[in-house]
Amino acid sequence: MANPLTSVVIPNWNEKKLLGDCLDSLLGQTEKASIIVVDNGSTDGSQAYIKDRYPEVVLVELDKNYGFAGGVNAGIKKALSIGADFVALINNDAVAEKNWLEQLLQAALKEPKNGIITSKILMMDKKHLDSTGDFYSMWGMPFPRGRNEVDNQQYDSLTDVFSASGGASLYRAQLFRQVNFFDEDFFAYFEDVDISFRAQLAGWKVCYEPTAIVYHHVNATSSKLGNFSLYHSSKNFVLLYAKNMPPRLYIKYLPLFTLQLSRLFVSSLLRGKATTFIKGILAAIRLHPRTVKKRRAIQASRKVSVGYIDSMLYHHRPPRPP
């Protein structure tokens, strides 16, 4: 592909104080791209700040907070409308090394089956890892590969992973046309694992590129939101498994999934947050008819073997719930 057109989408919600560092790092990239900020109804003056300080940035203003999934979908659709061949996503509280996008794009162009390429995401101390892609366990629990480990180059090999982090990854435009956009029923949390799972089922590879580096203020946004993360992660834990796990594996690992669900409930109970957890599960139940419809379409279009999906799962117990 000669001179592919690339866009970078940044979802934003009330994070003006960190957004400038993110945008500065993107505007200084060795690989030029159109920069699109999707503002999810911020009330901190983010919109005026972008218009004043970054007139070269495309600003998509939404009327309210549609979550990570709804926000990035608006940006992806904008990128596709201007002919983007690749769309990168990066969190508004992240800062990219100057060759970040170039390294992601090179990994994509080397292998046409690489539909999603994810980054090495370090914490802001530049020593500890936040993510090198995501595992998805046979217990139904996704979790970041390498989180909180000191970076001693133990994840410095280009490799296939189960899932990419939506906080810093590159997606082929063709992939969205095939497997659709982020699922807005998720709103936030695990929506990046969901689209990676759908991509895997459709025959795409998800690749980790260790030379594409970003630094992340971990939980800069979600730490302000109280029970928000527990509610959505509980709901989405159920949706992720129910939508995507192939029938044979769904039945095979259902006892482990149920046990993990119990572990999550006990963890929430010990933290005094059982009511929030239950509300999340009830939300997943209410979404069940829509989830079943999506599941039928996803499983009907599966192009890889059940054995392949099983081989990509993490076959050990996932980390303990917080």
Secondary structure, 3 states (H helix, E strand, C coil): CCCCCEEEEEEECCCHHHHHHHHHHHHCCCCCCEEEEEECCCCCCHHHHHHHHCCCCEEEECCCCCHHHHHHHHHHHHHHHCCCCEEEEECCCEEECCCHHHHHHHHHHHCCCEEEEEEEEEECCCCEEEECCEEEECCCCEEECCCCCECCCCCCCCEECCECCCCEEEEEHHHHHHHCCCCCCCCCCCHHHHHHHHHHHCCCEEEEEEEEEEEECCCCCHHHCCCHHHHHHHHHHHHHHHHHCCHHHHHHHHHHHHHHHHHHHHHHHHCCCHHHHHHHHHHHHHCHHHHHHHHHHHHHCCCCCHHHHHHHCECCCCCCCC
